[in-house]
Amino acid sequence: MTAARFARTPGSLRAAEYWLAHYLQTWRGNLVATFIEPVLYLLAFGLGVGALIEERGTDQTLVGQGFGDISYVDFFAPGLLAAAVMMAVFFEAAWSVLGGMKYWYGYKAQSATPLTVGQLIAGHQLFMAARAMFNASVFVAVMFAFGAPRSWLVLLAIPLAAPVAWSISGPMAAYSVSRESDSSFPAVNRFVIQPMFLFSGTFFPVDQFPTVVAWLARATPLWHGVQLFRSLSLGTAELIPSLGHVAYLLLWFVVGLALCARAYPRPLQQ
């Protein structure tokens, strides 16, 4: 990049370029994992468990519990897409943020340049959104291979992976940057991320839960991502509900950015 072009590039994009360069060092392994994961999940749950559910559904024991006339693959795949986006950005917002601050000092190296703290935060969040959209594009391609989408509207899930990712990456980055080690990350994964994955409506409708549990599930950002992607994949998306889901996801992101703005300066100055 020439000096003139560098000067014209917004600071947040320059910060994002650092994380892109860091990612490109291991992109081949990441690409394989990004492709293999949805294939294995869809084979195991979509076709394996789904075959059992649909077989039982012939005597009306499960058809009346929320799946209607769609196959389990059709129901499960878009929910898994949202969950996969969440998982990818969780690891990036946890270990990469902590590592960039405490281990290989990527953040501190960038802070020695004219980049501001806000640009450092925005740059990493932009990279996480780009990575989420890339992962989503691979996942959507796998979904088509399995015949899961009923509508081409599912392609909108690729750009909409950004707000789903940000709803997790913003708050998680604010938490990670204030940690001294990664010892608490497994607990966050076990008691926050995994419960969201299991109770977000990915595997079955949350209407089957007790009322209080169902409302708690609906309060999570992942539930909104699942509902958004599922409506796009099934071709049942409506404008107002879809905008409501996106707005709720962005609300989590705004709160996360506010927390990041408070959490980042202290470790950068140490």
Stockholm file with secondary structure:
# STOCKHOLM 1.0

chainA/1-270         MTAARFARTPGSLRAAEYWLAHYLQTWRGNLVATFIEPVLYLLAFGLGVGALIEERGTDQTLVGQGFGDISYVDFFAPGLLAAAVMMAVFFEAAWSVLGGMKYWYGYKAQSATPLTVGQLIAGHQLFMAARAMFNASVFVAVMFAFGAPRSWLVLLAIPLAAPVAWSISGPMAAYSVSRESDSSFPAVNRFVIQPMFLFSGTFFPVDQFPTVVAWLARATPLWHGVQLFRSLSLGTAELIPSLGHVAYLLLWFVVGLALCARAYPRPLQQ
#=GR chainA/1-270 SS CCHHHHHHSCHHHHHHHHHHHHHHTSHHHHHHHHHHHHHHHIIIIIIIIHHHHHHHHTTTSSGGGTTTTSCHHHHHHHHHHHHHHHHHHHHIIIIIHHIIIIISCHHHHHHTTTCCHHHHHHHHHHHHHHHHHHHHHHHHHHHHHTTCCSSGGGGGHHHHHHHHHHHHHHHHHHHHTTCSSSTTHHHHIIIIIHHHHHTSSSSSCGGGSCHHHHHHHHHSHHHHHHHHHHHHHHTCCCHHHHHHHHHHHHHHHHHHHHHHHHHSHHHHHC
#=GC SS_cons         CCHHHHHHSCHHHHHHHHHHHHHHTSHHHHHHHHHHHHHHHIIIIIIIIHHHHHHHHTTTSSGGGTTTTSCHHHHHHHHHHHHHHHHHHHHIIIIIHHIIIIISCHHHHHHTTTCCHHHHHHHHHHHHHHHHHHHHHHHHHHHHHTTCCSSGGGGGHHHHHHHHHHHHHHHHHHHHTTCSSSTTHHHHIIIIIHHHHHTSSSSSCGGGSCHHHHHHHHHSHHHHHHHHHHHHHHTCCCHHHHHHHHHHHHHHHHHHHHHHHHHSHHHHHC
//
